[in-house]
Amino acid sequence: MSSRQNPEPMTIEEGCKLIDAAVTKLTRIIEGKPEPPFASHEYIGNYTIVYNMCIQKPPYDLSGQLYEKYGAIFQDYDKDTILPSIMEKHDEYMLRELSRWSDINKIMVRWLSHFFYYLDRYYIARSGNSSLTVVGMTCFRDHVYEKVHFNVKQVVIALIHKEREGQQIDRALLKNVLDLFVQNGMGNMERYEKDFEDFFLTETNSYYSRKASRWIQEDSCPEYMIKAEESLKKEKERVSHYLHSDTEPKLLKNVQTNLLVLVAKQLLEKENSGCSALLRDDKTDDLSRMYRLYHEIPEGLEPVAVAFRLHVTAEGNSLIKQAEDAATSGIVEEQVLVRKIIDLHDKYMAYVTDCFQNHTLFHKALKEAFEIFCNKKVAGSSSAEMLATFCDNLFKKAANDKSNDDSTIESTIDNVVKLLDYISDKDLFAEFYRKKLARRLLFGRFSDDHERSILTKLKGQFGGQFTSKMEGMVTDMQLGKDQQTGFEEYFKNTNTGKPKGVDFTVTVLTTGFWPSYKTSDLNLPLEMVNCIESFKAHYEIKTKHRRLMWIYSLGNCNLTGRFDAKPIELIVSTYQAAVLCAFNNTERLTYQELIDQLNLGHEDLVRVLHSLSCAKYKFLKKEPASKTISKTDSFEFNSKFTDKMRRIKVPLPPVDDRKKVVEDVDKDRRYAIDASLVRIMKSRKVLPHQQLVSECVEQLSRMFKPDIKMIKKRIEDLISRDYLERDTENPSTFKYVA
Amino acid sequence: MRRLEELFNRYKDPYSDMILAEGVSVLCSDLQVEPQDIVTLVLSWHMNAATACEFSKEEFFGGLQALGIDSIGKLQEKLAFMRSELKDEQKFYEIYNFAFGWAKEKGQKSFALDTAIGMWQLLFAEREWPLVNHWCDFLQDRHNKTISKDTWAQLLEFARTVNPLLSNYDAEGAWPYLIDEFVEYLYDKSVVDK
């Protein structure tokens, strides 16, 4: 490019005149007025004016003044042209004006900074002033934006309100305007936040607060939630269409707080449509929605989980109450109750996994609810006992009824193991289970597969110590079969002592695995004595160092009763058999004679005689023929007895074990508490009372919930046995005595 | 030293080197006190006597020497001082705890109930505890078994630190089981309002 070689330097006044002309032309063009565009020589010429003035020798180097002129151009344009045009308009029109003028300004900045480019290259670099672009934009901000933003904001918010109320608005326009707010922050979001966003959020807050109040009154819970979900969706869309993305989290939080958090209690507890009702009526969609909505909110799920827990607890409690009311004469229908509880568990677990997405909060709520009602007593029966009885009946039935589908049994077993987890007195369950298992095994009403299956699952859940004794019992039965074969071999080979016509099976139980039974010095009939003796001889050959203890109360016997009409096979217990055999030699025996002959305890004899003379089948005639046994009665073989059956089973009702089981478990608990206390004190050496108690409870919680009073008593006992002592300074702290 | 020997010989049992029950009653009458007088407990404490109504030679000598006594007259003079010792908080504490080992049957680990009640009545006559009668009633009513050492010791703690209205009683605290029961009893009988 060529510079004009003018002998006279140009003055600022002259220059400004030329520049003003160019500016006027420019503004006409960019305002859309009819004006021919700049020809290239004009374009270059404008640049050159500036250039020449800058390179003139001092005092005519006019860079500084040109820089100021540049700024002044914008100031004047903003103040005289742009601002008044905008201020003239209202509402949407004002927004459009603003948008339009902002675009115009940008073009002007671009053009003029081309004209004044030489300043950018040297003057600005040397002086450290703001660039031409920045000057142009800053002027707009200071002289236009600052003056109009308040009103613009009002209009924007009013439009948003219109859109919220369902009307269509010009979203592109809003986007442009809000972009302006951002741009005028000159690199940070302050203008956008302070001049728009804060007001917007406040307005949003009151809007949704009002909506919430109305909807919560008018709508059901599901309807409300749908509206809430819809609102959140719309607000998200709003952000994507015209709000800045920074606003999204603040906006959503605002809406959630108003629509969901502040009304949570009213919403969830709505009668007939709240959480409880939805759970009851299987409204999975609504519950899933509830989860989705509250999941987004920090700690928002807590009230939902609480409502869930309360509902499940109420359902469980009502089952318990039903069972309590239905329990006539103290007998509880535990089959029914346990099944119902299992079904309840399945139902609500389904909610946890499906609607509540397996969230830990809901697993916990379910657990807590079940722990509350699963530990209630029903008509004097503890839940531990009921569950054990349930299993007993389940397995007895399954053993008899082979048609039963194995997979249903397996899934019931799984459910039992789950329920046991909620029961705090697990050791009590184990003891009842063991007692009933013993009866099942000994009376042949079991299936090896099922018994092993449940023990494996219990072991997996509660540890080997829990099931070791029971496993031993089942193994004993297995070994018993082999033993019996060996015993029979022995007979074939030695042919000693076994009376003709008596088949004899012995089951050897390992003490310690099986519940403890009292032995009795029953005088057996001779035939049986011979059998016993021969087995003893056989056993002694096999194993020298074991002592056999005979439990006649557990045995059973098949006798043939030679009645007048026809012989009938009687399947009875050993005790009953002994009593009946006593009549082999005598027609008539008194109670006293029977006592003397058999050496049975009174309680046992009464029970046996009752089952043989006062119950359904009267094999013995009793004199007097009353309903109960008294010590002055006498008995006679009832030869006239007959029945259409050829085999009759006469059950001897078992003695009520419950008290003994509870006593045994209490005793074991005392030992367990002692051991736990000593263990804790041995490792900690010194511990305050509260902590000792709570650690002890914690340690034992896997098996049972220890009674605090019992723990205290055990502590005192340990003190008197010199395991522990109180600290002399502080008597509520204990020390371990080495 | 000689005088102590003489004194000892006056009371000692003819067949053993100990002062036994007979000798103790002679001693008491010489001192002009009843045998059940609590001052005998204090004296025994000074002697660190192992059992009530028995003093070994070492115990007798040791105790009297520590008190600086070598005659009945001097002992009698000391009685007032010994009574006053019961008013001292620390000494009462020591004497109280000493009483357990001293008053119980030889070879037993715990206190027979009657003996314990008797001792409590005696001791709390010297240092007032408003609930002592209720405590003794409670024991006879509900407990009927022996008293362990721990319970004995903790009872004093209870009397010292818990006010008679039980307002500062901590049910979660480390009080022995029997004391918790006693508090329940007091509520039951409306002696104290819950």
Contacts between the chains, C-beta under 8 A, distances in Angstrom:
chain1	res1	chain2	res2	distance
A	688	B	174	7.7
A	689	B	173	6.7
A	689	B	174	3.4
A	690	B	172	6.6
A	690	B	174	7.9
A	709	B	177	6.4
A	709	B	180	7.5
A	712	B	176	7.3
A	712	B	177	4.8
A	712	B	180	7.2
A	713	B	177	5.0
A	716	B	148	6.4
A	716	B	150	5.7
A	716	B	151	7.5
A	716	B	176	5.5
A	716	B	177	6.1
A	719	B	148	7.5
A	719	B	149	7.9
A	719	B	150	4.7
A	720	B	109	6.4
A	720	B	110	7.3
A	720	B	148	5.1
A	720	B	149	6.7
A	720	B	150	6.5
A	726	B	150	7.1
A	726	B	153	7.6
A	726	B	154	7.8
A	726	B	174	7.6
A	731	B	153	7.8
A	731	B	154	6.5
A	731	B	157	5.6
A	731	B	174	6.7
A	732	B	173	5.8
A	732	B	174	3.7
A	733	B	174	7.7
A	734	B	174	7.7
